[in-house]
Amino acid sequence: MLRQLAPVPAATLCTALGISQPTLSRALRQLPGLVSAGRGSRTRYALRRPLAGRDEAVAVYVIDANGQAHDAGSLHPLAPAGSCLDIARLGWPVTDDMADGWHAGLPYP
């Protein structure tokens, strides 16, 4: 289900699978490539998808006016599409979903 409809809230997963929240939490901990973002009821779950044959997050950097690189976070390509990167901490204007880290495509600078 996560490979087809991500990002998905826990309540949706519990209902679709007919399981309790604690059972879901245990199951999610076992999934390789699980990405979660958001707080409380806004928490969503997705699975990372391979990018260029590599199944890992991509480091993102911001270059300042002096040409110095600063860590901006880790970009997670998501299955089936989209990405997750916490850009709210960078001070850019964002929507609620973007503030949680979820993006339909690549996050904008």
N, CA and C of each residue as an Amber inpcrd file, in Angstrom:
protein
   327
   0.8240000  -1.1970000   0.0000000   0.0000000   0.0000000   0.0000000
   0.8670000   1.2610000   0.0000000   1.9700000   1.2500000   0.7550000
   2.8410000   2.4190000   0.8090000   3.5140000   2.6810000  -0.5340000
   3.7650000   1.6510000  -1.3110000   4.3970000   1.8400000  -2.6200000
   3.4350000   2.4560000  -3.6330000   2.1440000   2.4270000  -3.3470000
   1.1500000   2.9140000  -4.3020000   0.5220000   4.2500000  -3.9180000
   0.4080000   4.5460000  -2.6310000  -0.3650000   5.7140000  -2.1950000
   0.3750000   6.6720000  -1.2740000   1.6520000   6.6010000  -1.1920000
   2.3890000   7.3930000  -0.2110000   2.3260000   8.8820000  -0.5190000
   2.4340000   9.7540000   0.4610000   2.4880000   9.4710000   1.8970000
   1.0940000   9.1970000   2.4710000   1.0560000   8.3110000   3.4470000
  -0.2120000   7.8430000   4.0090000  -0.2030000   8.0110000   5.5290000
  -1.2940000   8.5480000   6.1210000  -1.3750000   8.6370000   7.5830000
  -1.6000000   7.2640000   8.2060000  -1.2040000   7.1190000   9.4540000
  -1.3450000   5.8510000  10.1760000  -2.7940000   5.3900000  10.2260000
  -3.7280000   6.3040000  10.4440000  -5.1420000   5.9170000  10.5430000
  -5.6230000   5.2480000   9.2580000  -5.1970000   5.7530000   8.1210000
  -5.5750000   5.1630000   6.8340000  -4.9980000   3.7640000   6.6970000
  -3.7400000   3.6000000   7.0960000  -3.1090000   2.2760000   7.0310000
  -3.8070000   1.2920000   7.9610000  -4.1010000   1.7200000   9.1760000
  -4.7730000   0.8380000  10.1450000  -6.1300000   0.3810000   9.6240000
  -6.9010000   1.3070000   9.0850000  -8.2220000   0.9680000   8.5570000
  -8.1110000   0.0090000   7.3730000  -7.2230000   0.3100000   6.4380000
  -7.0780000  -0.5190000   5.2400000  -6.5880000  -1.9250000   5.5720000
  -5.7190000  -2.0300000   6.5760000  -5.1460000  -3.3290000   6.9370000
  -5.9240000  -4.0450000   8.0330000  -6.8540000  -3.3360000   8.6750000
  -7.6410000  -3.9330000   9.7510000  -6.8140000  -4.2650000  10.9780000
  -5.8640000  -3.3720000  11.3060000  -4.9860000  -3.6020000  12.4610000
  -5.0030000  -2.3870000  13.3820000  -4.4760000  -2.5760000  14.5870000
  -4.4160000  -1.4900000  15.5680000  -3.1770000  -0.6270000  15.3290000
  -3.1790000   0.5550000  15.9420000  -2.0310000   1.4570000  15.8480000
  -0.7490000   0.8050000  16.3840000  -0.7730000   0.1420000  17.5590000
   0.4540000  -0.5050000  18.0430000   0.9760000  -1.5860000  17.0860000
   0.0650000  -2.3540000  16.4830000   0.4790000  -3.3800000  15.5220000
   1.1040000  -2.7300000  14.2940000   0.5090000  -1.6350000  13.8330000
   1.0680000  -0.9110000  12.6920000   2.4580000  -0.3840000  13.0230000
   2.6150000   0.2020000  14.1940000   3.9170000   0.7490000  14.5900000
   4.9930000  -0.3290000  14.5790000   4.6590000  -1.5100000  15.0990000
   5.6260000  -2.6200000  15.0940000   5.9670000  -3.0390000  13.6640000
   4.9620000  -3.1040000  12.8190000   5.1850000  -3.5140000  11.4260000
   6.0220000  -2.4770000  10.6720000   5.7460000  -1.1960000  10.8890000
   6.4870000  -0.1470000  10.1930000   7.9580000  -0.1370000  10.5810000
   8.2540000  -0.4380000  11.8350000   9.6530000  -0.4670000  12.2830000
  10.4710000  -1.5150000  11.5380000   9.8140000  -2.5150000  10.9850000
  10.5060000  -3.5980000  10.2830000  10.7530000  -3.2930000   8.8030000
  10.1470000  -2.2280000   8.2870000  10.2480000  -1.9340000   6.8590000
  11.5370000  -1.1950000   6.5180000  12.3570000  -1.7580000   5.6380000
  13.5330000  -1.0160000   5.1820000  13.0950000   0.1270000   4.2640000
  13.7510000   1.2470000   4.3600000  13.4340000   2.3790000   3.4990000
  12.2130000   3.1720000   3.9180000  11.7290000   2.9600000   5.1390000
  10.5620000   3.7070000   5.6050000  10.9470000   5.1640000   5.8550000
  10.1030000   6.0690000   5.3810000  10.2750000   7.5030000   5.6140000
   9.0290000   7.9810000   6.3430000   9.2140000   8.6920000   7.4440000
   8.0750000   9.2760000   8.1550000   8.3760000  10.7390000   8.4260000
   7.3380000  11.5530000   8.3480000   7.4980000  12.9790000   8.6130000
   6.1600000  13.5400000   9.0730000   6.2310000  14.6360000   9.8170000
   5.0380000  15.2600000  10.3810000   4.9800000  14.9660000  11.8660000
   4.0900000  15.6540000  12.5410000   3.9410000  15.4680000  13.9890000
   2.5090000  15.1040000  14.3240000   2.3680000  14.2370000  15.3140000
   1.0370000  13.8640000  15.7880000   0.1780000  13.3030000  14.6780000
  -1.0370000  13.8210000  14.5660000  -1.9720000  13.3050000  13.5570000
  -1.5520000  13.6630000  12.1330000  -0.5850000  14.5580000  11.9700000
  -0.0900000  14.9210000  10.6330000   1.0380000  14.0020000  10.1680000
   1.4500000  13.0490000  10.9920000   2.5130000  12.1280000  10.5910000
   2.0440000  11.2780000   9.4200000   2.8950000  11.1840000   8.4200000
   2.6210000  10.3740000   7.2290000   3.7920000   9.4130000   7.0310000
   3.5140000   8.3320000   6.3070000   4.5210000   7.3020000   6.0570000
   4.6250000   7.0280000   4.5660000   5.8320000   6.7200000   4.1220000
   6.0820000   6.3830000   2.7240000   7.3020000   5.4680000   2.6740000
   7.5300000   4.8890000   1.5100000   8.7290000   4.0860000   1.2950000
   9.6370000   4.8170000   0.3170000  10.9220000   4.8090000   0.6260000
  11.8990000   5.4240000  -0.2590000  12.0040000   4.5630000  -1.5200000
  12.1710000   5.2230000  -2.6670000  12.3700000   4.4850000  -3.9170000
  13.8060000   4.6980000  -4.3860000  14.3170000   3.7410000  -5.1420000
  15.6890000   3.8890000  -5.6500000  15.7930000   5.0660000  -6.6210000
  16.9250000   5.7130000  -6.6010000  17.2360000   6.7900000  -7.5330000
  18.5920000   6.4580000  -8.1340000  18.6460000   6.3260000  -9.4350000
  19.8760000   5.9450000 -10.1370000  20.4510000   4.6450000  -9.5670000
  19.5530000   3.7180000  -9.2280000  19.9820000   2.4150000  -8.7380000
  20.4120000   2.3760000  -7.2840000  20.3020000   3.4840000  -6.5770000
  20.7140000   3.5330000  -5.1660000  19.5010000   3.7950000  -4.2870000
  19.3360000   2.9600000  -3.2740000  18.1880000   3.0810000  -2.3710000
  18.6170000   3.7590000  -1.0720000  18.9320000   5.0330000  -1.1780000
  19.3420000   5.7940000   0.0070000  18.9670000   7.2560000  -0.1880000
  18.9830000   7.9930000   0.8980000  18.6820000   9.4200000   0.8380000
  19.8170000  10.1490000   0.1230000  19.4830000  11.3050000  -0.4410000
  20.4490000  12.1290000  -1.1560000  20.7450000  13.3610000  -0.3020000
  22.0120000  13.6060000  -0.0330000  22.4030000  14.7840000   0.7480000
  22.1400000  16.0500000  -0.0690000  21.5550000  17.0650000   0.5870000
  21.2560000  18.3420000  -0.0620000  21.9940000  19.4360000   0.6980000
  22.6020000  20.3490000  -0.0620000  23.3570000  21.4400000   0.5440000
  22.8550000  22.7790000   0.0310000  22.9660000  23.8060000   0.8610000
  22.6730000  25.1820000   0.4860000  24.0160000  25.8930000   0.4000000
  24.2130000  26.6430000  -0.6650000  25.4520000  27.3960000  -0.8410000
  25.1710000  28.8510000  -0.4710000  25.9270000  29.3870000   0.4890000
  25.6890000  30.7650000   0.9270000  26.3790000  31.7650000  -0.0020000
  26.2160000  33.0460000   0.2860000  26.7640000  34.1160000  -0.5500000
  28.2830000  34.0690000  -0.6380000  28.9360000  33.4400000   0.3270000
  30.3930000  33.3280000   0.3210000  30.8810000  32.0460000  -0.3470000
  29.9550000  31.2790000  -0.8990000  30.3290000  30.0430000  -1.5780000
  30.5260000  28.8600000  -0.6530000  30.1170000  29.0000000   0.6060000
  30.2660000  27.9120000   1.5720000  29.0330000  27.0080000   1.5450000
  29.2710000  25.7040000   1.5780000  28.1760000  24.7290000   1.5800000
  27.7190000  24.4620000   3.0080000  26.4020000  24.3730000   3.1880000
  25.8070000  24.0700000   4.4870000  24.7840000  22.9610000   4.3010000
  24.7770000  22.0010000   5.2100000  23.8500000  20.8770000   5.1480000
  22.4130000  21.3860000   5.1980000  21.6130000  20.9970000   4.1980000
  20.2040000  21.3920000   4.1600000  19.2900000  20.2250000   4.4770000
  19.8520000  19.0300000   4.6270000  19.0400000  17.8710000   4.9620000
  19.2410000  16.7260000   4.0020000  18.3680000  15.7470000   4.1180000
  18.4170000  14.5580000   3.2670000  17.1340000  14.4700000   2.4570000
  17.2880000  14.3610000   1.1500000  16.1560000  14.2280000   0.2380000
  15.8660000  12.7470000   0.0460000  14.6210000  12.3610000   0.3190000
  14.1930000  10.9720000   0.1620000  13.2620000  10.8830000  -1.0450000
  13.6960000  10.2840000  -2.1660000  12.7640000  10.0220000  -3.2630000
  11.7490000   8.9850000  -2.7890000  10.4680000   9.1860000  -3.0930000
   9.4180000   8.3220000  -2.5550000   8.7270000   7.4960000  -3.6290000
   8.2820000   6.3190000  -3.2250000   7.4460000   5.4850000  -4.0890000
   5.9980000   5.8850000  -3.8540000   5.1570000   6.0200000  -4.8330000
   5.4560000   5.8650000  -6.2480000   6.0360000   7.1310000  -6.8750000
   5.8810000   8.2880000  -6.2340000   6.3910000   9.5540000  -6.7670000
   6.4940000  10.5580000  -5.6310000   7.2240000  11.6190000  -5.8780000
   7.3660000  12.6730000  -4.8840000   8.6450000  12.5230000  -4.0890000
   8.7590000  13.3640000  -3.0630000   9.9600000  13.3470000  -2.2340000
   9.6480000  13.8820000  -0.8420000  10.5930000  13.6790000   0.0480000
  10.4770000  14.1800000   1.4120000  11.7820000  14.8710000   1.7830000
  11.6840000  16.1340000   2.1800000  12.8280000  16.9220000   2.6370000
  12.2790000  18.0180000   3.5310000  12.8060000  18.1360000   4.7260000
  12.3630000  19.1650000   5.6690000  12.9590000  20.5060000   5.2650000
  12.2080000  21.2770000   4.4610000  12.7170000  22.5850000   4.0430000
  12.2080000  23.7130000   4.9290000  11.2480000  23.4340000   5.8000000
  10.7040000  24.4780000   6.6690000  11.7970000  25.0680000   7.5510000
  12.7350000  24.2360000   7.9800000  13.8070000  24.7270000   8.8550000
  14.7530000  25.6850000   8.1380000  14.6660000  25.7370000   6.8010000
  15.5280000  26.6300000   6.0380000  14.9600000  28.0410000   5.9380000
  13.7180000  28.2170000   6.4190000  13.1210000  29.5470000   6.4150000
  12.4180000  29.9240000   5.1200000  12.2200000  28.9750000   4.2280000
  11.5110000  29.2540000   2.9830000  10.0120000  29.2290000   3.2380000
   9.2210000  30.0040000   2.4930000   7.7640000  29.9450000   2.6630000
   7.2360000  28.6080000   2.1500000   6.4080000  27.9510000   2.9610000
   5.9250000  26.6140000   2.6050000   4.4590000  26.4360000   2.9950000
   3.7820000  25.4990000   2.3210000   2.4180000  25.1110000   2.6840000
   2.4960000  24.1310000   3.8530000   1.3400000  23.7450000   4.4150000
   1.3270000  22.8140000   5.5510000   2.0030000  21.4880000   5.2270000
   1.6420000  20.8700000   4.0870000   2.2620000  19.5950000   3.7320000
   3.7550000  19.7510000   3.5070000   4.1480000  20.8570000   2.8750000
   5.5740000  21.0920000   2.6530000   6.2920000  21.3120000   3.9810000
   5.6310000  21.9440000   4.9360000   6.2420000  22.1580000   6.2510000
   6.5170000  20.8240000   6.9320000   5.7040000  19.8120000   6.6170000
   5.9280000  18.4710000   7.1670000   7.0010000  17.7190000   6.3960000
   7.4220000  18.2430000   5.2520000   8.4840000  17.6150000   4.4740000
   8.0380000  16.9440000   3.1910000   6.7290000  16.8330000   2.9560000
   6.2240000  16.1050000   1.7860000   6.1210000  17.0230000   0.5760000
   6.5570000  16.5160000  -0.5910000   6.5310000  17.2900000  -1.8320000
   6.0590000  16.3950000  -2.9710000   5.1970000  16.9330000  -3.8480000
   4.6950000  16.1500000  -4.9790000   5.8070000  15.8350000  -5.9760000
   6.8050000  16.6880000  -6.0330000   7.9630000  16.4870000  -6.9050000
   9.2140000  16.7880000  -6.1070000  10.0840000  17.6190000  -6.6760000
  11.2610000  18.0650000  -5.9380000  10.9230000  19.3470000  -5.1920000
  11.4740000  19.5280000  -3.9870000  11.2280000  20.7730000  -3.2440000
  11.8370000  21.9500000  -4.0020000  11.1930000  23.0990000  -3.9200000
  11.7210000  24.2800000  -4.5990000  12.6830000  25.0260000  -3.6800000
  13.6510000  25.7110000  -4.2680000  14.5530000  26.5310000  -3.4300000
  13.9440000  27.8800000  -3.1240000
